[in-house]
Every structure is written in structure tokens, then in C-alpha cells.
């Protein structure tokens, strides 16, 4: 079997128009796949240079295969199991700026370059005030980007038409705005002149984005079978789900240079990405978080088992349809389509998503993923959403730390674990509910009105006395 590279696989030559910070699984299964699709449909003609954002990474491994790799997309689409295999050929060059700093800065003088994309983890877009030596590779991602933009400004003598479309994909709110803010602060710390800072802000165009695709990465369990199927030895296979969504803040300069919405993929340039973020966090993440304690205490271990379970699956669907969707300001057909797609994603037979992996930091997740829906529902309907309260009661019992006779491996902030321990020392469901619902230091609000306390206490009592499954059936009216 031959190693996958450009001597055994014919790949077109294209100009490098995209500089990409990050060589990880997500960008290769998402942004690079979208660029591949745009190329294939004749909408753009562009390859990518990959910049390794940390001292250790995979640019060397990718370059050994000339940037070629197999993307495996698997999941459920319109009720049917779908699998696809595709060689991605858009990675045209690779740079380790820690050892190839001159080569890295050399791309700043490229006449072809139009777009910068990044995914350097949530911690990547952060101000490092010690990043002041640009004679060698800066430590932070903003430092590297600022050095690059300064080199471009100098090479083209501040030409207004040499700015770039800058498209971060890091999972933080308003990532484009935040990256721009950090770059400005870092430029001032480094004493850069006002003319450059003006060019940074006017010639370059930043857009905020929301990305959504589950990417498990290298398929260790069946990589050999995939290689047999494709006929190539491939050490850079990446696996992702079928579902994908990319929402970008509408910015004409960016849209012209990266018309990712033109190929028929699920890409949206929106006037405001906030409702789409709310939709993802409330529906996908919110249903995940509510599912964990209920399903796990019912003896279920995975997301797929949870949503296909008659009782838990019904609870999750009712929660989404009755209490979450009404709180999001998007057209009903869009909401229905997204909610349906989420359930299909949860039922993906090719991904084993452990509930306990989602359970990490459940206290904070309940506050950020479910309390916004609780508050919006209360504001809209003047009453508390009962499914969310039942999920909270189940979370409280989950943090008792027992599933039957077995201990639950609780993982959360130490202060929260201490809080839950103190809660269960109270013994009585009424006292437990009152303490939890009034813990405004944890929830950043109190939800301890008399009705809520009584309702949650009743759910706790039912779960403890009868078991989660029986309590859930009782809640569902069975």
C-alpha cells in the first residue's frame, strides 16, 4: 500500500490565498473541507498555507503527505445513515514559525494572499503583555498575527488594498471583535505607530463566527479499514459528523474573498450571529446538559442511548420543543430544522459520546446553558419551565454521587463539589432545594421562590425514594 502523497494522487496546483493558524482536526474537517468544496465547484481557486500555532504540532506530519488526507464524514441525514470518504487537497504549504520565522513572515508579502483563518483554542485569543520581541517568533497567536500584519504593512508601504479578511473560529463570544481588540492593545504596548494601527483597523476586515461540527479526529479503531478502502496509507485521516454549520457576521469584504455561502453548504452570513449562538447553546448544549443527570441516573451511558430511550428521549424532545425553542428569536422553520438535526446528531451510530464526558463542569454548564432558557421562558410566559426544574432536581441528585450502589466519578470545580457535599448534609429535600435555588453565588441569581422550591423538592424526593426512571415516568404522566 502506497503512502498518500502527490506522487500517487493527482491534485491541482492553486495559488495560496488562505493562511491558516492551526493544523488540528477541526480546521481540517471543517474550514479546509469547505474550501475544497468551493474549489471543486469553481467558486474560488485557492490553496492554504498552514501555520503551526504552538511549538509542538503536526505540520511536519502533514507535509510528509504533501498536505493530502482522507476526510471521513459519518452520521444520520434525513433519517438515513450516511458515510463519505474524500481526499482533501487544499493544503499547499506548511510553516513552523518557531523554526521558519523568515518563511512565515515571507508570506506577508504575498500578492495572492486574501484570507486568514484560525482555530487556536478558546485560550488562543488572549493578550500576552510580554509579547514584545518580534525579532523572533512571538509566543501568542495575537503576537504572531500582529507581527505578520506589521510585515505586510511595511512591505506594501501601508497600501489600503493589501488588507486581509480575518476569520477566527475560536469558540469564544464575538471572536472577531475580541481578536481585533487584543491586536490593538498589543500594538500599543509595542509602541507601533498610529499609521500602522489605522491600517490594521481600516484595511483589514475582521468578522465574528460560530462554528458547529463534532470532529472526533483520527479514527484509531478503524483507520486500517479506511486505508484498505481508499487504497492509501494515510496517517492524517480525520473523522467528522455529517452535520455542519458556519455562521459568519456579514462583512462584504470577507464575503467577497471567502464566499463560503455560495456552494450550497450550511454556511450563513448573518447580520447578527447572536440568535444562532443562542440556538446552538440553548438547544444542542442545553439538551446535552439536561440529559446527563437524567439519563445517567436511569442507567444510561451514552447520548445515543439517551435519545433513543423512550422516556429520556421524550423528555429531551419536550424540553426543546416546549421550553427552549419558544425563547429564541428565529423563524419557526429554521428552529424546527435545527432541532431535528440536533436529534439526528445525537443518534449518530458512528460516534460514541459518553454522558460522563459531558458531565464535566456540570454546575457551570447548567448556569450558562439552561438558566438563560429558564429566564427567557419566565419572562415570556410568567411561569417556571417544569422540564428545566426537573433537570435541575436530577442534577442535584446526580451530585449526591451515587448511581445505585456505585459511586459517580464527579468532576467539577472543587468549590462546587464542596457546595454539593454541604447540600446533601442537609438531608431534607425541602432544605436541599431551598439552599440550591437560592445559591446566587453559583447561579448569579436566585430562583428560590416558594413554588420553585416546593416543585424541585418534590422532584428530589421522588427521585430519591422511587429512583430516576420511576420519577421521570411520573413527571411525564405515565
C-alpha positions in Angstrom: 0.0 0.0 0.0 1.4 3.4 -1.0 1.6 6.4 1.3 -0.9 9.1 0.3 1.0 12.0 -1.4 1.0 13.9 -4.6 3.1 11.3 -6.5 0.3 8.8 -6.2 -2.7 11.1 -6.1 -3.2 13.9 -8.7 -4.0 17.2 -7.0 -4.3 20.5 -8.8 -1.9 23.4 -8.3 -3.6 26.6 -7.0 -2.4 29.9 -5.7 -2.2 30.1 -1.9 -4.8 32.6 -0.9 -5.5 31.5 2.7 -3.2 31.5 5.7 -4.5 29.2 8.4 -3.4 29.3 12.0 -3.9 25.7 13.2 -3.4 22.3 11.8 -5.8 20.4 14.1 -8.6 18.0 13.3 -11.4 20.7 13.4 -10.0 23.0 10.8 -9.1 20.1 8.5 -12.6 18.6 8.8 -14.4 22.0 8.6 -12.8 25.0 7.0 -10.5 23.1 4.7 -13.3 20.9 3.6 -15.4 24.0 2.8 -12.5 25.5 0.8 -12.2 22.2 -1.0 -15.9 22.3 -1.9 -15.6 25.9 -3.1 -12.7 24.9 -5.3 -14.4 21.9 -6.7 -17.5 24.0 -7.7 -15.3 26.6 -9.4 -16.4 29.4 -6.9 -12.8 30.1 -5.8 -9.3 28.9 -6.8 -7.3 28.8 -3.6 -5.0 26.7 -1.5 -4.0 27.1 2.1 -0.7 27.6 3.9 -0.9 26.0 7.4 0.9 27.8 10.3 1.6 25.7 13.4 0.5 27.9 16.3 2.4 26.1 19.1 6.0 24.7 19.3 4.6 21.2 19.0 2.2 20.3 16.3 1.5 18.3 13.1 2.8 20.5 10.2 5.7 18.1 9.6 3.4 15.0 9.6 1.0 16.8 7.2 3.9 17.9 4.9 5.1 14.3 4.6 1.8 13.5 2.8 2.0 16.7 0.8 -1.0 18.0 2.7 -3.3 15.3 1.5 -5.6 13.5 3.9 -8.8 11.5 3.9 -11.8 13.1 5.5 -14.5 10.6 6.7 -17.9 12.1 7.3 -20.4 9.9 9.1 -23.8 10.3 10.6 -27.6 10.4 10.0 -29.0 12.7 7.4 -32.8 12.8 6.7 -33.2 9.6 8.7 -30.6 7.7 6.7 -27.1 6.5 7.7 -24.5 8.4 5.6 -20.8 7.7 5.2 -18.5 9.5 2.8 -14.7 9.4 2.1 -12.9 12.2 0.4 -9.3 13.2 -0.1 -8.8 16.9 0.8 -6.1 18.5 -1.4 -6.1 22.2 -0.5 -3.2 22.3 1.9 -0.4 23.7 -0.2 2.4 24.6 2.2 3.3 24.3 5.9 5.2 26.6 8.2 6.5 26.1 11.7 7.1 29.8 12.7 9.3 28.7 15.6 11.9 27.3 13.3 10.9 29.0 10.0 10.1 32.6 11.1 11.5 34.2 8.0 9.4 31.9 5.8 6.4 32.7 7.9 6.9 36.5 7.5 7.7 36.0 3.9 4.0 35.1 3.2 3.2 38.6 4.4 4.5 39.9 1.0 2.2 37.6 -1.0 0.1 39.3 -3.7 -2.2 36.3 -3.7 -3.0 36.2 0.0 -6.5 37.3 0.9 -7.8 35.5 3.9 -6.6 34.5 7.4 -8.5 31.8 9.4 -7.6 30.5 12.8 -8.6 28.0 15.5 -6.1 28.2 18.3 -8.5 27.0 21.1 -10.5 29.3 23.4 -7.3 30.4 25.2 -5.7 31.4 21.9 -7.2 34.9 21.6 -5.7 36.4 24.7 -3.5 39.4 25.4 0.1 38.5 26.4 1.6 41.8 27.5 5.1 40.2 27.5 4.9 39.6 23.7 7.2 42.4 22.8 10.0 40.8 20.8 9.1 40.4 17.2 12.7 39.7 16.1 11.9 36.0 16.8 8.5 34.2 16.7 6.1 35.7 19.2 4.7 33.4 21.9 1.0 34.1 21.5 -1.3 33.8 18.5 -2.2 37.5 18.5 1.6 38.3 18.7 2.3 36.1 15.6 -0.6 37.7 13.7 0.4 41.2 14.7 4.0 40.6 13.5 2.6 39.2 10.3 0.4 42.2 9.7 3.1 44.6 10.5 5.4 42.9 8.0 2.7 43.1 5.4 2.1 46.8 6.1 5.8 47.5 5.8 6.3 45.5 2.6 3.3 47.2 0.8 4.1 50.6 2.3 0.7 50.8 4.0 -1.3 50.2 0.8 -5.0 50.3 1.7 -5.8 47.5 -0.8 -3.5 45.0 0.8 -5.5 44.3 3.9 -6.9 40.8 4.6 -10.1 39.1 5.6 -9.5 37.8 9.1 -11.9 35.0 10.2 -11.3 33.4 13.6 -13.1 30.2 14.5 -12.2 30.0 18.2 -15.1 29.2 20.5 -15.5 32.5 22.3 -18.2 35.1 22.0 -17.6 37.8 19.4 -14.3 36.2 18.4 -13.6 38.6 15.6 -14.2 41.7 17.7 -12.1 40.2 20.5 -9.2 39.4 18.3 -9.2 42.9 16.8 -9.3 44.4 20.3 -6.3 42.3 21.5 -4.3 43.2 18.4 -4.9 46.9 19.0 -3.8 46.6 22.7 -0.7 44.6 21.8 0.2 47.1 19.0 0.0 50.0 21.6 2.1 48.0 24.1 4.7 47.6 21.4 4.7 51.3 20.6 3.7 50.8 17.0 3.0 53.9 15.1 -0.5 55.3 14.6 -0.4 54.9 10.8 0.0 51.2 11.2 -2.7 50.9 13.8 -5.0 52.9 11.5 -4.2 50.4 8.6 -4.7 47.5 11.0 -8.3 48.7 11.7 -9.3 50.0 8.3 -7.6 48.0 5.6 -8.2 44.6 7.4 -11.6 43.3 8.0 -12.5 41.1 11.0 -15.6 39.0 11.2 -17.0 37.0 14.2 -18.1 33.5 13.6 -19.9 30.5 15.1 -18.8 27.0 14.1 -20.5 23.7 14.7 -19.4 20.2 13.8 -18.4 17.3 16.0 -15.0 16.1 14.9 -13.8 13.0 16.8 -10.5 13.2 14.9 -8.2 10.3 13.9 -10.3 7.1 13.9 -8.0 4.7 15.7 -10.5 1.9 15.8 -10.9 1.6 12.1 -8.1 3.6 10.4 -6.7 0.4 8.9 -10.0 -0.5 7.3 -10.3 3.0 5.9 -6.9 2.7 4.4 -7.8 -0.6 2.8 -10.9 1.0 1.4 -9.1 4.0 -0.1 -6.0 2.2 -1.1 -3.6 4.6 0.6 -1.6 4.6 3.7 -2.8 7.7 5.5 -1.6 8.8 8.9 -3.7 12.0 8.9 -7.2 10.6 8.4 -9.8 12.8 10.2 -13.3 11.8 11.1 -16.3 14.2 11.5 -20.0 14.1 11.6 -22.2 14.9 8.6 -23.8 18.0 10.2 -22.0 21.3 9.8 -22.9 24.9 10.4 -20.8 28.1 9.9 -22.4 31.4 10.7 -20.3 34.5 9.9 -21.1 38.1 10.8 -22.0 39.7 7.5 -19.0 41.7 6.2 -18.8 42.5 2.5 -15.0 42.4 2.3 -14.9 39.0 3.9 -17.8 37.6 1.9 -16.2 38.6 -1.4 -12.9 36.9 -0.6 -14.4 33.9 1.1 -17.8 33.3 -0.5 -18.4 30.2 1.6 -22.2 30.5 1.4 -22.2 30.1 -2.4 -21.7 26.3 -2.7 -24.9 25.1 -1.1 -23.3 24.1 2.2 -24.8 25.1 5.6 -23.0 28.5 5.7 -24.7 31.7 6.6 -23.6 35.3 6.5 -25.9 36.9 9.1 -26.5 40.5 10.2 -26.3 39.2 13.8 -24.9 35.8 14.8 -26.3 36.1 18.3 -29.6 34.2 17.7 -27.6 31.4 16.1 -25.3 31.2 19.0 -28.3 31.2 21.4 -29.9 28.4 19.3 -26.8 26.2 19.5 -26.1 26.8 23.2 -29.7 26.5 24.2 -30.8 23.6 22.0 -27.7 21.5 21.5 -25.7 22.3 24.6 -28.7 22.8 26.8 -30.3 19.5 25.9 -26.9 17.8 26.4 -26.6 19.3 29.9 -30.2 18.4 30.9 -29.8 14.9 29.5 -26.7 13.9 31.5 -28.1 13.5 35.1 -31.5 12.2 34.0 -30.1 9.6 31.6 -27.1 8.6 33.7 -29.3 8.1 36.8 -31.5 5.9 34.6 -28.5 3.6 34.0 -27.7 5.0 30.5 -24.1 5.8 29.5 -24.2 7.4 26.0 -26.0 10.2 24.2 -27.3 7.9 21.5 -28.8 5.5 24.1 -30.4 8.5 25.9 -32.2 10.0 22.9 -33.4 6.6 21.7 -34.7 5.7 25.2 -38.5 6.0 25.3 -38.6 8.1 28.4 -35.4 10.1 28.3 -35.9 10.8 24.6 -39.4 12.0 25.1 -38.2 14.3 27.9 -35.5 15.9 25.8 -37.8 16.5 22.8 -40.5 18.0 25.0 -37.9 20.2 26.7 -36.6 21.5 23.4 -40.0 22.0 21.8 -41.9 23.4 24.7 -39.4 25.3 26.8 -36.3 26.2 24.7 -37.4 26.9 21.1 -40.1 29.4 22.2 -37.3 31.5 23.8 -35.2 32.0 20.6 -36.0 34.7 18.1 -35.5 32.9 14.8 -38.1 31.8 12.2 -40.0 28.7 13.3 -38.9 26.6 10.2 -35.3 27.3 10.9 -35.8 26.3 14.6 -37.6 23.1 13.6 -34.9 22.1 11.1 -32.1 22.8 13.6 -33.8 20.9 16.4 -34.4 18.0 14.1 -30.8 18.0 13.0 -29.6 18.0 16.6 -31.7 14.9 17.4 -30.2 13.2 14.3 -26.7 14.1 15.5 -27.4 12.7 18.9 -28.4 9.4 17.3 -25.2 9.2 15.2 -24.3 5.5 15.3 -20.7 6.2 14.3 -19.9 8.4 17.4 -19.9 7.0 20.9 -20.5 10.2 23.0 -20.2 9.3 26.7 -22.5 11.1 29.1 -19.8 11.4 31.7 -17.6 13.3 29.2 -20.4 15.9 29.0 -20.8 15.8 32.8 -17.5 17.6 33.3 -18.2 21.0 35.0 -22.0 20.4 35.0 -22.6 23.2 37.6 -21.3 25.9 35.3 -22.9 24.3 32.3 -26.3 24.4 33.9 -25.9 28.1 34.6 -24.7 29.0 31.1 -26.7 26.6 29.0 -30.1 26.2 30.8 -30.7 29.2 33.0 -30.9 31.6 30.0 -33.8 29.5 28.7 -35.3 29.4 32.2 -35.1 33.2 32.4 -36.4 33.9 28.9 -39.3 31.4 29.4 -40.3 33.1 32.7 -40.2 36.5 31.1 -42.3 35.3 28.2 -44.8 33.1 29.9 -44.8 34.3 33.5 -44.2 30.8 35.0 -41.3 28.4 35.5 -40.4 25.8 32.9 -41.0 22.5 34.6 -38.7 20.4 32.4 -35.7 22.6 33.4 -36.7 22.4 37.0 -36.8 18.6 36.8 -33.4 18.6 35.1 -32.1 20.7 38.0 -33.6 18.3 40.6 -31.9 15.4 38.7 -28.6 17.3 38.7 -28.9 17.8 42.5 -29.4 14.1 43.0 -26.6 13.4 40.5 -24.2 15.4 42.7 -25.1 13.1 45.6 -22.5 11.0 43.9 -24.4 7.6 43.7 -25.9 5.6 40.8 -27.4 2.7 42.6 -24.6 1.2 44.8 -21.9 2.6 42.6 -20.0 5.9 43.1 -20.2 8.5 40.4 -16.8 10.0 39.4 -17.8 13.6 39.9 -15.6 16.1 38.2 -16.2 19.8 38.8 -14.6 22.9 40.4 -13.5 22.0 43.9 -15.6 24.8 45.4 -18.7 23.4 43.6 -18.1 19.9 44.8 -17.8 21.2 48.4 -21.1 23.0 47.9 -22.9 19.9 46.7 -21.5 17.9 49.6 -22.8 20.5 52.0 -26.2 20.5 50.3 -26.6 16.7 50.9 -25.6 17.1 54.5 -28.9 18.9 55.0 -30.8 15.7 54.4 -34.3 17.0 53.8 -35.4 17.7 50.2 -37.1 21.0 51.2 -33.9 22.3 52.8 -31.8 21.0 49.9 -34.0 22.7 47.3 -34.0 26.0 49.2 -30.3 26.1 49.5 -29.6 25.2 45.9 -32.1 27.5 44.3 -31.0 30.4 46.5 -27.3 30.0 45.7 -26.8 33.2 43.8 -23.0 32.9 44.1 -23.3 29.9 41.8 -26.2 30.7 39.5 -25.6 34.5 39.6 -29.2 34.8 40.5 -31.7 33.3 43.0 -34.6 31.2 41.6 -35.8 30.3 45.1 -39.4 31.5 45.0 -41.8 29.3 47.1 -43.3 27.5 44.1 -39.9 26.6 42.6 -38.6 25.3 46.0 -41.7 23.2 46.5 -41.6 21.8 43.0 -37.9 21.0 43.0 -38.1 19.5 46.5 -40.9 17.2 45.3 -38.9 16.1 42.3 -35.9 15.4 44.5 -38.0 13.4 46.9 -39.5 11.4 44.1 -36.1 10.6 42.5 -34.5 9.6 45.8 -37.5 7.5 47.0 -38.6 5.8 43.7 -35.5 6.1 41.5 -34.8 8.3 38.5 -36.7 6.1 36.0 -39.9 6.0 38.1 -39.7 9.7 38.9 -39.3 10.5 35.2 -42.2 8.4 34.2 -44.3 10.1 36.9 -43.2 13.5 35.5 -44.1 12.5 32.0 -47.6 11.5 33.3 -47.1 7.8 32.8 
